[in-house]
Amino acid sequence: MKTTLFKMTMGLGIMVLAAQQVQARTCAPREDIMKRLTETYGETRRSIGVARQGTVMEVYASDQSGSWTITVTLPDGITCLVASGQAYEDMVEALPPNV
């Protein structure tokens, strides 16, 4: 479990850093990004997490098209697109037993 949490934390950290690096090209006010994801792609929020310094990471996806988008919202309300793709699938996996 500790390994899984570590990997998830590291992944989130990398996404936040990536969002900060490409902010000029893929960022906009949160309301604009949310409107586009829902109206254009039919995506809804599937998960959320809080990173350092009040940064919020969210995953949006569409059951109809399978499209997905990962966003990071900075404390100033600017939301950045971090990654997107196809073939989104909800999964619930049991954690491995403690060894």
Secondary structure, 3 states (H helix, E strand, C coil): CHHHHHHHHHHHHHHHHHHHHCHHHHEEEHHHHHHHHHHHHCCEEEEEEECHHHCEEEEEECCCCCCEEEEEECCCCEEEEEEEECCCCCCCCCCCCCC
